Amino acid sequence: MSEERAREFDVAVIGGGLLGSAIAWGLAKVGSRVVVLDEGDVAYRASRGNFALVWVQSKGMGMAAYTRWSLRSSEAWSGFADVLKQQTGIDPCYRRPGGFHLVLGEHEWEKRKQTMTRLLGQPGAPEIDCEMLDHDQLARELPGIGVEVSGASYTQVDGHCNSLKLLRALHTGMQQLGVAYRTEHLVEHIDHVGGAFRLSTQGGELRAGKVVLTAGIDNARLGAMVGLDVPVRPQRGQLIVTERVAPFLNYPITTIRQTDEGSVMLGDSQEEAGLDPTVGSGVTAVLADRAVRMFPQLGRLNVVRTWAALRVMTQDGFPIYEQSQRCPGAFVATCHSGVTLAANHALTVAPCIAKGELPADLFQTFSARRFHVSAAA
């Protein structure tokens, strides 16, 4: 391959986390010649803070289209995982036994019931069966729950995976399909010239017919270069992981999840802390306290690691999918549910980008223009 051709691509995907990798893999599956430009391990990777849930319940309050979008990905996830495993030999360990959201005390139980009734009663919401279980009903499914657990909501459409294996499978798969992965290639500038894009990076200059911004909170900076408004901010989330123990939790829970390898993950914090990924003992203490009240046996486990990461958030919490009018061929995809929506990104969004246009319903619903409409109103 000539040096010139090694720097020319159909599509440049900026950002190599779960979102960018899913789109790059999907683009390569439909025949696009793709390069992934990744800043490297110094990046504020949202993927570090994922909880590996493929989750539908709780998603979409105020925007039923987001509930439908999450459900669509959940329905596609099994086939998506199977294709990745067959191609790469790496099993993302996807399981869909249904999922619980546990609550402590009668006040939380009533509040949860009202929330789910409102969420699933929104105009345009998909039909999802949601059960509200009291303590005794829940104990038959989760025999280790504590006495303070008043109950839970349950839906059959929720599941989880091993997100580290998912990312490895995506990277292995996309490189098997010919995707060029360039680390330490922070994009410093993008020029739109003659219907194509010239990208200046720390690793040199590249050219591409299309550009996809999947760089998390850095999308705000990059978007301005190609006529895209991407109003995102960081939101810190902290997590705890324990030592490995014998399987005891057969279902994923919003804040507690036993991995396929036996460790237990705890997490649920949402903090406005700017670009600060510092772990705070006060927050982790609250996470641990609630977890032990839900499953007292967790109090006997050793904590192996605590860490924090920065989610990518919009002002309403929903994704942005947009294509540039000023620079045709430039797209942005940003969300804080890179695991849940991975199947959609790979199987729906990527083929549309390859064709050069997002679906009208996706573009109209999740465009950043919705924020300007709200402001004007």
ZAROLO-445711 format. One record per residue (C-alpha): x, y, z. Coordinates in pm, whole numbers, plus 50000, padded with zeros to 5 digits. Layout:
<nodes>
<x->X, y->Y, z->Z>;
...
</nodes>
This chain:
<nodes>
<x->50000, y->50000, z->50000>;
<x->50134, y->50342, z->49903>;
<x->50197, y->50601, z->50173>;
<x->49938, y->50824, z->50005>;
<x->49667, y->50558, z->50016>;
<x->49755, y->50477, z->50378>;
<x->49638, y->50828, z->50465>;
<x->49315, y->50831, z->50262>;
<x->48991, y->50672, z->50385>;
<x->48620, y->50662, z->50316>;
<x->48541, y->50747, z->50678>;
<x->48741, y->50879, z->50972>;
<x->48589, y->50793, z->51310>;
<x->48725, y->51020, z->51582>;
<x->48719, y->50839, z->51915>;
<x->48795, y->50473, z->51987>;
<x->48571, y->50400, z->52285>;
<x->48262, y->50181, z->52279>;
<x->48059, y->50420, z->52067>;
<x->48329, y->50488, z->51808>;
<x->48433, y->50123, z->51790>;
<x->48075, y->50004, z->51733>;
<x->48026, y->50254, z->51450>;
<x->48366, y->50176, z->51296>;
<x->48292, y->49802, z->51305>;
<x->47950, y->49861, z->51149>;
<x->48098, y->50081, z->50876>;
<x->48360, y->49821, z->50791>;
<x->48091, y->49547, z->50780>;
<x->47921, y->49731, z->50494>;
<x->48246, y->49781, z->50304>;
<x->48372, y->50125, z->50404>;
<x->48745, y->50187, z->50434>;
<x->48772, y->50324, z->50787>;
<x->49031, y->50480, z->51015>;
<x->48976, y->50527, z->51388>;
<x->49164, y->50822, z->51536>;
<x->49203, y->50777, z->51910>;
<x->49364, y->51017, z->52155>;
<x->49500, y->50730, z->52362>;
<x->49483, y->50643, z->52731>;
<x->49516, y->51007, z->52837>;
<x->49164, y->51072, z->52705>;
<x->48869, y->51125, z->52940>;
<x->48714, y->50795, z->52834>;
<x->48346, y->50764, z->52919>;
<x->48382, y->50393, z->52843>;
<x->48582, y->50353, z->53164>;
<x->48273, y->50430, z->53368>;
<x->48016, y->50202, z->53207>;
<x->47823, y->49953, z->53418>;
<x->47787, y->49701, z->53131>;
<x->47407, y->49707, z->53144>;
<x->47194, y->49666, z->52834>;
<x->46911, y->49856, z->52995>;
<x->46566, y->49980, z->52898>;
<x->46368, y->50041, z->53216>;
<x->46406, y->50396, z->53347>;
<x->46511, y->50532, z->53007>;
<x->46310, y->50794, z->52825>;
<x->46128, y->51001, z->53083>;
<x->46025, y->51307, z->52881>;
<x->46117, y->51149, z->52547>;
<x->45938, y->50826, z->52461>;
<x->46144, y->50801, z->52143>;
<x->46448, y->50728, z->52359>;
<x->46265, y->50440, z->52530>;
<x->46187, y->50301, z->52184>;
<x->46546, y->50351, z->52069>;
<x->46681, y->50171, z->52379>;
<x->46433, y->49885, z->52336>;
<x->46527, y->49850, z->51969>;
<x->46891, y->49804, z->52063>;
<x->46805, y->49561, z->52341>;
<x->46609, y->49350, z->52093>;
<x->46903, y->49351, z->51848>;
<x->47173, y->49279, z->52107>;
<x->47159, y->48898, z->52101>;
<x->47218, y->48882, z->51725>;
<x->47485, y->49150, z->51748>;
<x->47673, y->48957, z->52018>;
<x->47646, y->48633, z->51820>;
<x->47795, y->48794, z->51507>;
<x->48085, y->48937, z->51708>;
<x->48155, y->48600, z->51870>;
<x->48141, y->48413, z->51539>;
<x->48375, y->48662, z->51375>;
<x->48631, y->48708, z->51651>;
<x->48594, y->48412, z->51886>;
<x->48543, y->48661, z->52171>;
<x->48218, y->48621, z->52363>;
<x->48078, y->48953, z->52499>;
<x->47888, y->48735, z->52752>;
<x->47553, y->48896, z->52682>;
<x->47268, y->48770, z->52898>;
<x->46908, y->48893, z->52907>;
<x->46736, y->48743, z->53211>;
<x->46545, y->49065, z->53281>;
<x->46652, y->49325, z->53532>;
<x->46552, y->49469, z->53869>;
<x->46561, y->49816, z->54019>;
<x->46567, y->49766, z->54398>;
<x->46428, y->50018, z->54644>;
<x->46469, y->50070, z->55017>;
<x->46165, y->50160, z->55224>;
<x->45803, y->50223, z->55134>;
<x->45865, y->50580, z->55016>;
<x->46112, y->50462, z->54751>;
<x->45876, y->50181, z->54649>;
<x->45586, y->50421, z->54588>;
<x->45810, y->50666, z->54407>;
<x->45942, y->50391, z->54181>;
<x->45592, y->50271, z->54100>;
<x->45486, y->50623, z->54004>;
<x->45798, y->50673, z->53793>;
<x->45745, y->50356, z->53591>;
<x->45374, y->50430, z->53545>;
<x->45455, y->50777, z->53409>;
<x->45741, y->50652, z->53192>;
<x->45550, y->50372, z->53022>;
<x->45232, y->50579, z->53000>;
<x->45388, y->50852, z->52786>;
<x->45238, y->50901, z->52440>;
<x->45438, y->50695, z->52195>;
<x->45600, y->50477, z->52462>;
<x->45654, y->50113, z->52360>;
<x->45462, y->49834, z->52528>;
<x->45686, y->49697, z->52801>;
<x->45557, y->49482, z->53083>;
<x->45678, y->49615, z->53415>;
<x->45609, y->49432, z->53740>;
<x->45624, y->49594, z->54079>;
<x->45723, y->49329, z->54334>;
<x->45699, y->49360, z->54711>;
<x->45966, y->49224, z->54945>;
<x->45829, y->48870, z->54968>;
<x->45777, y->48837, z->54594>;
<x->46127, y->48969, z->54527>;
<x->46286, y->48738, z->54785>;
<x->46173, y->48436, z->54581>;
<x->46388, y->48559, z->54291>;
<x->46666, y->48718, z->54497>;
<x->46686, y->48517, z->54820>;
<x->46978, y->48716, z->54959>;
<x->46804, y->49053, z->54987>;
<x->46811, y->49248, z->55311>;
<x->46515, y->49326, z->55533>;
<x->46518, y->49693, z->55431>;
<x->46448, y->49612, z->55067>;
<x->46082, y->49697, z->55019>;
<x->46062, y->49566, z->54662>;
<x->46164, y->49634, z->54305>;
<x->46051, y->49705, z->53954>;
<x->46123, y->49431, z->53699>;
<x->46117, y->49416, z->53320>;
<x->46207, y->49121, z->53098>;
<x->46386, y->49336, z->52839>;
<x->46693, y->49421, z->53049>;
<x->47027, y->49245, z->53045>;
<x->47403, y->49289, z->53074>;
<x->47734, y->49187, z->52919>;
<x->48108, y->49193, z->52983>;
<x->48195, y->49538, z->52851>;
<x->48571, y->49474, z->52847>;
<x->48516, y->49172, z->52624>;
<x->48272, y->49376, z->52414>;
<x->48534, y->49644, z->52350>;
<x->48798, y->49382, z->52277>;
<x->48564, y->49204, z->52034>;
<x->48483, y->49529, z->51855>;
<x->48849, y->49626, z->51821>;
<x->48949, y->49277, z->51709>;
<x->48657, y->49259, z->51469>;
<x->48704, y->49599, z->51313>;
<x->49075, y->49538, z->51256>;
<x->48997, y->49199, z->51100>;
<x->48772, y->49393, z->50861>;
<x->49056, y->49623, z->50766>;
<x->48993, y->49922, z->50993>;
<x->49308, y->50122, z->51063>;
<x->49334, y->50203, z->51434>;
<x->49562, y->50498, z->51509>;
<x->49625, y->50571, z->51876>;
<x->49787, y->50895, z->51999>;
<x->49617, y->51073, z->51709>;
<x->49439, y->51357, z->51886>;
<x->49264, y->51554, z->51612>;
<x->49376, y->51915, z->51628>;
<x->49193, y->52054, z->51327>;
<x->48946, y->51951, z->51057>;
<x->48918, y->52125, z->50719>;
<x->48637, y->52064, z->50471>;
<x->48787, y->52108, z->50126>;
<x->48647, y->52000, z->49789>;
<x->48376, y->51781, z->49943>;
<x->48619, y->51586, z->50161>;
<x->48793, y->51630, z->50497>;
<x->49155, y->51694, z->50586>;
<x->49235, y->51604, z->50946>;
<x->49542, y->51738, z->51121>;
<x->49640, y->51510, z->51410>;
<x->49926, y->51469, z->51651>;
<x->50032, y->51174, z->51437>;
<x->50017, y->51350, z->51102>;
<x->49759, y->51448, z->50841>;
<x->49488, y->51220, z->50699>;
<x->49204, y->51262, z->50449>;
<x->48856, y->51111, z->50446>;
<x->48534, y->51142, z->50251>;
<x->48329, y->51143, z->50573>;
<x->48397, y->51219, z->50938>;
<x->48215, y->51080, z->51242>;
<x->48266, y->51250, z->51578>;
<x->48243, y->50998, z->51863>;
<x->48496, y->51162, z->52094>;
<x->48273, y->51213, z->52397>;
<x->48306, y->51549, z->52567>;
<x->48565, y->51653, z->52306>;
<x->48284, y->51650, z->52047>;
<x->48198, y->52005, z->52156>;
<x->48538, y->52128, z->52034>;
<x->48546, y->51913, z->51722>;
<x->48187, y->51986, z->51622>;
<x->48254, y->52357, z->51585>;
<x->48511, y->52274, z->51315>;
<x->48250, y->52112, z->51090>;
<x->47942, y->52321, z->51159>;
<x->47793, y->52103, z->51432>;
<x->47667, y->52228, z->51767>;
<x->47737, y->51959, z->52028>;
<x->47641, y->52092, z->52373>;
<x->47779, y->51823, z->52603>;
<x->47925, y->51832, z->52951>;
<x->48106, y->51582, z->53175>;
<x->47925, y->51414, z->53462>;
<x->48130, y->51210, z->53707>;
<x->48029, y->50860, z->53805>;
<x->48209, y->50643, z->54061>;
<x->48228, y->50265, z->54074>;
<x->48340, y->49990, z->54309>;
<x->48440, y->49635, z->54221>;
<x->48483, y->49353, z->54473>;
<x->48680, y->49032, z->54481>;
<x->48539, y->48733, z->54294>;
<x->48283, y->48518, z->54471>;
<x->48064, y->48221, z->54384>;
<x->47761, y->48317, z->54170>;
<x->47471, y->48446, z->54380>;
<x->47312, y->48716, z->54165>;
<x->47146, y->48582, z->53851>;
<x->46994, y->48912, z->53746>;
<x->47144, y->49253, z->53674>;
<x->47030, y->49531, z->53907>;
<x->47050, y->49902, z->53835>;
<x->47319, y->49958, z->54099>;
<x->47460, y->49609, z->54163>;
<x->47583, y->49358, z->53910>;
<x->47775, y->49032, z->53939>;
<x->47997, y->48984, z->53637>;
<x->48045, y->48659, z->53446>;
<x->48385, y->48634, z->53618>;
<x->48237, y->48653, z->53969>;
<x->48329, y->49003, z->54085>;
<x->48052, y->49239, z->54198>;
<x->48020, y->49592, z->54061>;
<x->47852, y->49874, z->54254>;
<x->47771, y->50214, z->54110>;
<x->47506, y->50481, z->54075>;
<x->47660, y->50823, z->54139>;
<x->47588, y->51131, z->53927>;
<x->47808, y->51427, z->54014>;
<x->47860, y->51764, z->53848>;
<x->48234, y->51795, z->53904>;
<x->48364, y->51931, z->53575>;
<x->48673, y->51759, z->53434>;
<x->48763, y->51599, z->53766>;
<x->48771, y->51215, z->53765>;
<x->48882, y->51195, z->54131>;
<x->48738, y->50922, z->54351>;
<x->48565, y->51053, z->54663>;
<x->48534, y->50837, z->54972>;
<x->48204, y->51001, z->55069>;
<x->48033, y->50891, z->54749>;
<x->48178, y->50541, z->54750>;
<x->48072, y->50503, z->55113>;
<x->47712, y->50577, z->55016>;
<x->47729, y->50331, z->54726>;
<x->47867, y->50061, z->54953>;
<x->47615, y->50130, z->55231>;
<x->47314, y->50100, z->55002>;
<x->47455, y->49787, z->54841>;
<x->47508, y->49615, z->55178>;
<x->47156, y->49709, z->55289>;
<x->47027, y->49546, z->54971>;
<x->47252, y->49236, z->54996>;
<x->47404, y->49199, z->55346>;
<x->47649, y->48931, z->55225>;
<x->47833, y->49200, z->55028>;
<x->47961, y->49338, z->55359>;
<x->48196, y->49039, z->55385>;
<x->48369, y->49103, z->55051>;
<x->48695, y->49284, z->54993>;
<x->48696, y->49583, z->54761>;
<x->48950, y->49537, z->54482>;
<x->48925, y->49875, z->54315>;
<x->48735, y->50203, z->54310>;
<x->48749, y->50445, z->54020>;
<x->48564, y->50729, z->53854>;
<x->48495, y->50831, z->53495>;
<x->48325, y->51115, z->53313>;
<x->47996, y->51045, z->53140>;
<x->47898, y->51247, z->52834>;
<x->47578, y->51436, z->52914>;
<x->47347, y->51670, z->52729>;
<x->47116, y->51907, z->52913>;
<x->46820, y->51668, z->52879>;
<x->47025, y->51349, z->52915>;
<x->46936, y->51213, z->52570>;
<x->47172, y->51139, z->52278>;
<x->47267, y->51362, z->51989>;
<x->47279, y->51222, z->51636>;
<x->47340, y->51493, z->51379>;
<x->47475, y->51553, z->51030>;
<x->47630, y->51880, z->50924>;
<x->47456, y->52107, z->50675>;
<x->47763, y->52329, z->50635>;
<x->48003, y->52039, z->50581>;
<x->47813, y->51748, z->50422>;
<x->47963, y->51417, z->50524>;
<x->48032, y->51521, z->50884>;
<x->47833, y->51338, z->51152>;
<x->47824, y->51333, z->51530>;
<x->47704, y->51061, z->51766>;
<x->47714, y->51113, z->52139>;
<x->47535, y->50943, z->52429>;
<x->47593, y->50809, z->52779>;
<x->47466, y->50457, z->52699>;
<x->47740, y->50318, z->52481>;
<x->47679, y->49958, z->52591>;
<x->47300, y->49957, z->52565>;
<x->47304, y->50131, z->52227>;
<x->47602, y->49944, z->52079>;
<x->47380, y->49723, z->51863>;
<x->47198, y->50027, z->51722>;
<x->47522, y->50210, z->51654>;
<x->47675, y->49912, z->51473>;
<x->47370, y->49784, z->51285>;
<x->47160, y->50097, z->51220>;
<x->47362, y->50416, z->51253>;
<x->47680, y->50295, z->51079>;
<x->47515, y->50174, z->50755>;
<x->47326, y->50505, z->50729>;
<x->47649, y->50702, z->50769>;
<x->47806, y->50486, z->50498>;
<x->47520, y->50585, z->50267>;
<x->47568, y->50949, z->50363>;
<x->47249, y->51030, z->50550>;
<x->47093, y->50961, z->50889>;
<x->46734, y->50831, z->50898>;
<x->46486, y->51120, z->50912>;
<x->46327, y->51002, z->51239>;
<x->46664, y->50968, z->51413>;
<x->46790, y->51302, z->51284>;
<x->46472, y->51494, z->51368>;
<x->46431, y->51341, z->51714>;
<x->46788, y->51352, z->51841>;
<x->46926, y->51658, z->51665>;
<x->47085, y->51920, z->51889>;
<x->46840, y->52167, z->51735>;
<x->46591, y->52053, z->51999>;
<x->46781, y->52262, z->52254>;
<x->46741, y->52577, z->52047>;
<x->46369, y->52513, z->52006>;
<x->46335, y->52475, z->52383>;
<x->46528, y->52798, z->52442>;
<x->46314, y->52991, z->52194>;
<x->45995, y->52864, z->52352>;
</nodes>
